[in-house]
Amino acid sequence: MPWDAGAMNCKAMLGEFGTFDVENYGDLLYPVLLEKMFRKRGHTMDIRKFSLMGGGSVRDSGYPTWPVRQLFSSEPKQPYRLIVGGGDLLRTDWDVVASHYSSIYRRERQRSLPSRLRRLIRKCLGVPVDAISQFRDEHMNYPAVGPFIIDPVRCPGVTSVAYCSCGVPFPFAEAVQSRVAGAFSRASFVYVRDRQSRDALVNAGVEREIHVGPDFIVVLSDFLDPATERNKGRSLLEQRGIDGRRRILCVQTHPLPDEQTVELVKQLRVYQNRTGAETILLPVGWCHGDSEYLSRVAQLAEGAFKYLEIASVFEIISVLAASSTVIATSLHCNVTAFSFGIPHLFAPTTVAKAAGFLDVANLSKDLKLNSWTEVNQKLDLAAGLNSDYFISRASAAKGRVNEVFDLLIQSLAAP
């Protein structure tokens, strides 16, 4: 049944806040899917997107973003009901988040200054400017518990805050727990993407209802036809000299130490030699150095693997949909593969979100590599699962996401 958009308080606009201004596949995909979920339920109101820096469309995502500090600057003519969503956003380490943006910030600042002025500044200062501190001063100078933990009582431009498919990357320090608990007690709705995120909030003193569901991206294949995306992906691969009739192993990873890189190349060569599969290297976390690293892996493999630089987030979806198997450190590469029923493995990583997703999606914990030495063994394990294994679990995960999203809609429509 379509949602009655008129039930929402029309004096408040709908906004969403996240890392939609960085070159990272999952971050850029989130607002696209959020809007599709609202449209599916009959909502036609414009949803304004806020990020830390703001700016134009990134990687063909198709939407601009506005700086979130605008919501804190003064009483707006029209306030927002704000949805915070996507990624490990529930954190209080301001400097770490700022460091993720510092290279983007430095590049944008350089573009905005004439070359002569840049040379003069460098000459006068004699030392590099601290881009992290500058970014915090310019883009994160607003009263909040954490960069994305927004308390509506401290934000004049916001009437309510809901959290949708967020993660908590680590426990909250004791010094900030009471402020975290206070902010979440005043939230209109909380949906986290794994049980350890819920536990971290509970341990910080949050006593309100916390909904747990799989990462929001699992609904992707409800809006994009798998067969169509597979055909588009195969066409893209063939244009780049890859035989689309063969099995396709798609590999993505963030930069690895040299020892692990050597093992990765070794394992992929073994797999390729014994199966005849095409191996493609697909960067999706451009802001994390994926492109430079995977390009170097391709060079080390002396042409055995195909490095792909895909500019559009939508073409990345197609390439993933065309793959026979996916190995990735990226959560959202794995979730995309899962949504399309494609066997996938989480590459070795210390972050908790991989195990958290496998748990909440009812997938075997063996689908996570403990080291790169396990690649061939676990690729055989994933391939040996029957075709219904991923499809049935993806269907159940989508059902849970839609159930929680309907509750989010109800909370937004409440007076």
C-alpha positions in Angstrom: 0.0 0.0 0.0 1.5 3.4 -1.0 2.5 5.7 1.8 0.3 8.8 2.1 3.0 11.5 1.7 0.4 14.1 3.0 0.6 12.5 6.4 4.0 14.1 6.9 4.2 17.5 8.5 4.4 19.6 5.4 6.2 22.4 7.3 9.3 20.2 7.4 11.3 19.1 4.3 13.0 15.7 4.1 16.8 15.7 4.2 19.4 13.0 4.3 23.0 13.3 5.6 25.9 11.0 4.9 29.2 10.8 3.1 27.7 11.4 -0.3 30.5 13.7 -1.5 33.4 11.1 -1.5 34.5 8.8 -4.2 33.3 5.6 -2.7 30.8 3.2 -4.3 28.6 2.3 -1.3 28.4 5.9 0.0 27.3 7.2 -3.4 24.8 4.4 -4.0 22.9 5.0 -0.7 20.9 8.1 -1.6 19.9 6.6 -5.0 18.3 3.6 -3.2 16.8 5.7 -0.4 15.0 7.8 -3.0 13.8 4.6 -4.8 12.4 3.2 -1.6 10.5 6.4 -0.9 9.1 6.6 -4.5 8.0 2.9 -4.3 5.9 4.0 -1.3 4.3 6.9 -3.1 6.5 9.7 -1.7 7.1 12.4 -4.3 8.7 15.2 -2.2 12.2 16.2 -3.0 14.8 14.8 -0.7 17.7 17.2 -0.1 21.1 15.6 0.4 23.6 16.9 2.9 27.3 16.0 3.2 30.3 17.5 5.0 31.7 19.4 2.1 28.8 19.4 -0.4 29.3 19.7 -4.1 28.2 18.4 -7.5 27.4 14.9 -8.7 30.3 12.4 -8.0 31.0 9.4 -10.2 27.8 9.8 -12.2 25.7 9.5 -9.0 23.3 12.0 -10.4 22.7 14.3 -7.4 24.4 17.3 -5.8 24.8 17.7 -2.1 24.7 20.7 0.3 27.1 21.3 3.3 25.5 20.1 6.5 26.8 23.2 8.4 23.9 25.1 6.7 21.5 23.3 9.0 23.4 24.7 12.1 23.9 28.3 10.9 20.6 29.9 11.7 16.9 29.3 11.9 15.9 28.2 8.4 12.7 29.3 6.7 11.8 25.6 6.3 13.3 23.0 8.7 14.2 19.4 7.9 13.3 16.0 9.1 16.8 14.5 8.7 17.7 10.9 7.9 21.3 10.0 8.7 22.4 6.9 6.8 24.8 4.6 5.1 28.2 3.4 6.4 30.0 3.3 9.7 28.8 6.8 10.6 28.0 6.4 14.3 31.3 7.4 15.7 32.9 10.3 17.6 36.5 10.4 16.1 36.2 13.7 14.4 39.9 13.9 13.3 39.8 10.4 11.7 36.8 11.3 9.7 38.4 14.6 8.8 41.5 12.8 7.7 39.4 10.8 5.2 38.4 14.1 3.6 41.8 15.9 3.9 43.1 14.9 0.5 39.8 15.9 -1.2 39.8 19.1 0.7 43.4 19.9 -0.3 42.7 19.2 -3.9 39.6 21.3 -4.0 41.4 24.2 -2.3 44.2 24.0 -4.9 41.7 24.1 -7.7 40.1 27.2 -6.3 43.3 29.2 -6.0 45.3 30.6 -9.0 48.7 28.8 -9.4 50.7 32.0 -8.6 48.8 32.4 -5.4 49.4 28.8 -4.4 53.2 29.2 -5.0 53.2 32.4 -3.0 51.4 30.7 -0.1 53.8 27.8 -0.1 56.8 30.2 -0.2 55.6 32.3 2.7 54.5 29.5 4.9 57.5 27.3 4.3 55.6 24.3 5.7 52.6 22.3 4.5 49.2 23.4 5.9 47.5 20.9 8.3 44.6 19.9 6.0 42.9 17.9 8.7 42.6 20.9 11.1 41.6 23.2 8.3 38.9 20.8 7.2 37.5 20.5 10.7 37.5 24.3 11.1 35.8 24.9 7.8 33.4 22.0 7.4 32.9 20.3 10.8 32.6 23.3 13.1 29.1 22.5 14.4 27.8 21.3 17.8 27.3 17.6 17.6 28.4 14.5 19.6 30.1 13.0 16.5 30.2 14.1 12.8 27.0 12.2 12.0 25.4 12.0 15.5 23.0 15.0 15.3 21.0 16.0 18.3 18.0 18.0 17.1 18.0 20.2 20.2 21.4 21.6 19.1 20.6 22.0 15.4 18.2 24.8 14.6 17.6 23.5 11.1 16.3 20.1 12.1 13.0 19.1 13.7 13.8 15.3 14.0 16.6 12.9 13.3 16.3 9.3 12.2 19.1 6.8 11.6 18.8 4.4 8.7 21.2 1.4 8.0 24.1 2.9 10.0 27.0 1.1 11.6 29.1 1.6 14.8 32.7 0.8 14.0 33.9 0.6 17.6 32.7 1.0 21.2 32.1 4.5 22.4 34.6 5.9 24.9 33.3 6.3 28.4 33.8 10.1 28.3 31.2 10.5 25.5 28.7 7.8 26.4 26.2 10.0 28.2 26.1 12.5 25.3 25.7 9.6 22.8 22.8 8.2 24.9 21.2 11.6 25.1 21.3 12.2 21.3 19.8 8.8 20.5 17.1 9.2 23.2 15.9 12.2 21.2 16.1 10.4 17.8 12.8 9.6 16.1 14.0 6.2 14.8 17.2 4.1 14.9 18.0 1.3 12.4 21.5 -0.2 12.5 22.9 -2.8 10.2 24.3 -5.4 12.5 23.9 -6.6 16.1 27.3 -5.4 17.3 26.3 -1.8 16.3 23.1 -2.2 18.4 25.2 -3.6 21.3 27.6 -0.7 21.1 24.7 1.8 21.5 23.2 -0.2 24.3 26.5 -0.3 26.1 26.7 3.5 25.8 23.5 3.8 27.7 21.0 4.0 24.8 17.7 2.7 26.2 15.3 3.4 23.3 14.2 0.8 20.7 16.9 0.0 18.2 16.0 -1.9 15.0 18.5 -4.3 13.5 18.4 -5.2 9.8 20.8 -6.1 7.0 22.6 -3.3 5.2 20.1 -1.3 3.1 21.9 -2.0 -0.2 20.5 -5.6 -0.3 17.3 -4.2 -1.9 19.3 -3.1 -5.0 18.1 -6.0 -7.3 14.5 -5.1 -6.5 14.9 -2.0 -8.6 17.5 -3.1 -11.2 16.7 -6.2 -13.2 19.5 -8.8 -12.7 19.4 -10.1 -16.3 19.5 -6.6 -17.7 22.4 -5.6 -15.5 24.2 -8.9 -16.2 24.0 -8.2 -20.0 25.1 -4.6 -19.6 28.1 -5.8 -17.5 29.1 -8.5 -20.0 29.0 -5.9 -22.8 31.2 -3.5 -20.8 33.7 -6.3 -20.1 33.8 -7.3 -23.7 34.5 -3.7 -24.8 37.5 -3.9 -22.6 38.8 -7.1 -24.1 37.4 -9.6 -21.5 35.8 -12.8 -22.7 32.3 -12.6 -21.3 31.6 -16.2 -22.1 34.1 -17.4 -19.5 33.7 -17.3 -15.7 34.4 -13.9 -14.3 36.2 -13.6 -10.9 35.9 -10.0 -9.7 38.4 -8.9 -7.1 38.4 -5.6 -5.1 40.6 -4.8 -2.2 42.0 -1.7 -0.4 45.8 -1.4 -0.4 47.6 -4.3 1.2 51.1 -4.7 2.6 53.7 -6.2 0.2 53.7 -9.6 1.8 49.9 -9.9 1.4 50.0 -8.6 -2.2 52.5 -11.3 -3.2 50.1 -13.9 -1.7 47.1 -12.4 -3.4 48.7 -12.5 -6.8 49.9 -16.1 -6.2 46.4 -17.3 -5.2 44.7 -15.6 -8.1 47.1 -17.1 -10.6 46.5 -20.6 -9.2 42.7 -20.1 -9.4 43.0 -18.8 -13.0 45.2 -21.6 -14.1 43.0 -24.3 -12.8 39.6 -22.9 -13.8 40.3 -20.8 -16.9 38.4 -17.9 -15.4 38.9 -14.3 -16.3 40.1 -12.3 -13.3 39.2 -8.6 -13.2 40.5 -6.0 -10.6 37.7 -3.5 -9.9 38.4 -0.4 -7.7 35.4 1.0 -5.9 36.9 2.9 -3.0 38.8 5.5 -5.0 39.1 7.8 -1.9 40.9 4.9 -0.1 43.5 4.3 -2.8 41.9 1.3 -4.5 42.7 2.5 -8.0 46.5 3.0 -7.5 46.8 -0.2 -5.6 44.9 -2.5 -8.0 46.6 -1.0 -11.0 49.9 -2.0 -9.3 48.6 -5.5 -8.7 47.8 -5.8 -12.4 51.3 -4.8 -13.3 52.8 -7.4 -10.9 50.6 -10.0 -12.5 52.1 -9.1 -15.9 48.8 -8.9 -17.7 47.2 -12.1 -16.3 44.5 -10.0 -14.6 42.5 -7.2 -16.2 42.4 -3.9 -14.3 39.2 -1.9 -14.9 38.7 1.8 -14.2 35.0 2.3 -14.2 33.9 5.9 -13.8 30.2 5.4 -13.0 28.6 3.8 -9.9 25.9 2.4 -12.1 28.4 0.6 -14.5 30.0 -0.8 -11.4 26.7 -2.4 -10.5 26.5 -3.9 -14.0 30.0 -5.3 -13.8 29.3 -6.9 -10.4 26.1 -8.3 -11.7 28.0 -9.9 -14.6 30.5 -11.6 -12.3 30.5 -15.3 -11.5 32.1 -14.7 -8.1 33.2 -11.7 -6.1 36.0 -11.2 -3.6 36.1 -7.8 -1.9 37.1 -5.9 1.2 34.3 -3.5 0.4 31.1 -4.3 2.3 28.9 -2.9 -0.5 30.6 -4.9 -3.2 29.7 -8.0 -1.3 26.2 -6.8 -0.5 25.6 -6.0 -4.2 26.7 -9.5 -5.2 24.5 -10.9 -2.5 21.5 -8.9 -3.7 22.0 -10.4 -7.2 22.4 -14.0 -5.8 26.1 -14.1 -6.8 28.6 -16.2 -4.7 30.9 -13.9 -2.8 33.7 -13.8 -0.3 34.7 -11.1 2.2 38.5 -10.5 1.8 40.6 -10.5 4.9 39.9 -7.5 7.0 39.9 -6.5 10.7 36.7 -4.4 10.6 33.7 -6.0 12.3 31.1 -5.0 9.7 32.0 -8.0 7.4 31.2 -10.6 10.2 28.2 -8.5 11.2 26.7 -8.6 7.8 27.2 -12.4 7.4 25.5 -12.8 10.8 22.5 -10.6 10.2 22.0 -12.0 6.6 22.2 -15.6 7.9 25.3 -16.4 5.8 28.0 -18.8 6.7 31.0 -17.2 8.6 33.2 -19.3 6.3 32.4 -16.7 3.5 35.0 -14.5 5.1 38.7 -15.1 4.3 40.9 -15.2 7.4 44.0 -14.8 5.1 44.7 -14.6 1.4 46.1 -18.2 1.5 42.4 -19.4 1.7 41.4 -17.9 -1.6 41.2 -21.1 -3.6 39.7 -23.3 -0.9 36.9 -20.8 -0.1 36.2 -20.0 -3.8 35.5 -23.7 -4.2 33.3 -23.6 -1.0 31.3 -20.6 -2.3 30.9 -22.1 -5.7 29.7 -25.4 -4.2 26.7 -23.8 -2.4 23.5 -24.5 -4.3 21.9 -21.7 -6.3 19.1 -21.2 -3.8 21.6 -20.6 -0.9 22.2 -16.9 -1.7 18.9 -16.2 -3.4 16.7 -17.4 -0.5 18.8 -15.5 2.1 18.8 -12.4 0.0 15.0 -12.6 -0.3 14.7 -12.9 3.5 17.2 -10.0 4.0 15.2 -7.8 1.6 12.0 -8.6 3.5 13.6 -7.4 6.8 14.9 -4.2 5.2 11.4 -3.4 3.8 9.8 -4.2 7.2 12.2 -1.8 9.0 11.9 0.9 6.3 8.1 0.9 6.7 8.6 1.6 10.4 10.9 4.4 9.4 8.2 5.9 7.2 5.7 5.7 10.0 8.1 7.5 12.3 8.6 10.3 9.8 4.8 10.7 9.3 4.2 11.0 13.0 3.4 14.6 14.3 
